[in-house]
Amino acid sequence: MSGRPAPEPRNPRLPPHRLLFGLALAQAPVSLLAWTLFPGAHGDPAWHVHEMVFGHALGVAGGFLLTRLPALALLAVAAAWALARAAWLWPEAPVLLRAALALASTAAIALPAARTFLRGAKRAGSLVFPGLMLGFLLAEALFQLGAAGLLASPRAGAWLGLGLVLLLIAAMGGRLVGAAASGAAQRRGGARIAHRPGLERGLLALLGLGFVAEALDWPGLPAAVPLAVAALVLGARLVSWWPGLRRSAGDVLALAAGQAWLCLGLLGHAAAGAGLWPGLPPAAALHLATIGGIGGTTLVMAMRASAQREARPMPTRAAPAVAALMGAAALLRAFAPPETYGAAALAWTLATLIAARSVFPRR
């Protein structure tokens, strides 16, 4: 998900990106409502994480990247993705059926996406993106082995998948938001904001170390220290972008807000995990990063990519509204009592409806 989305053939009826964007936008609120309204049937937190990562986030990544597939191949990807989501919504689905459908869905997106990145790779640093996409297959396999009882739990796969999504969001921020902020600063007569590849590599390494430690169930400092330092790097990066961000349009600011939530969520998670924030579970603080960071960014990315590919104006007003609603959902889920979780799900659903109206505008 780095840089400008790839061009795609024009299709007046259903542009390729709309299919996967539409499915991913529909899936997130459906899963949230099922998890909130029917906790007995869909209350497993591991499957909740799985569907947000391998369902919603990976579906948006597919809509962003899989724009050159033939029509039948794209329909096959969408069908594999939809069947995997349906298996989760069916509480009595056999474990092996769920596993097979989930692996097929993840492979259907990750493999062609990795191939897309490899075709565009011009230097060694670009290989990180195909590596991340292939990592989703490993994470999915670990999760399903845990769900089938062949590993102690699905924890390793869930943490690894979550870490991979956060790595993609952080890497995308370094390229897309940084470039947009620099361009905005220069258009107003300011200095160019330099891209710092060494800092970006260090950030990704820190995030990788932290989430590998979480996947290996190393509590406390082994995960907290690299994630806390990564959060500080994210914060410093935002400060360096400020001269351009204060001159940027609303859609770029909405993406920058996702980076800020990522910073705050990782810092809070690290502090709680190290025992520095008594009374706050580490998972609660992490919702700032997952809802505000991942959820907000994926929705805004779908909106911006759709506008760009269809030669429409950027969603400079709708994107900040989406970011604000996702921020409210993140705060409610992290700090409010359980009775308000329905309000958090409602805020996410409203944000999704705004995003859907942007992705599927009236003609």
Secondary structure by P-SEA (a helix, b strand, c coil): cccccccccccccccaaaaaaaaaaaaaaaaaaaaaacccccccaaaaaaaaaccaaaaaaaaaccccccaaaaaaaaaaaaaaaaaaacccccaaaaaaaaaaaaaacaaaaaaaaaaaccccccaaaaaaaaaaaaaaaaaaaaaacccccaaaaaaaaaaaaaaaaaaaaacaaaaaaaaaaaaaccccccccaaaaaaaaaaaaaaaaaaaacccccaaaaaaaaaaaaaaaaaaaaaaaaaaccaaaaaaaaaaaaaaaaaaaaaaaaaccccccccccccccccccaaaaaaaaaaaaaaaaaacccccccaaaaaaaaaaaaaaaaccccccaaaaaaaaaaaaaaaaaaaacccc
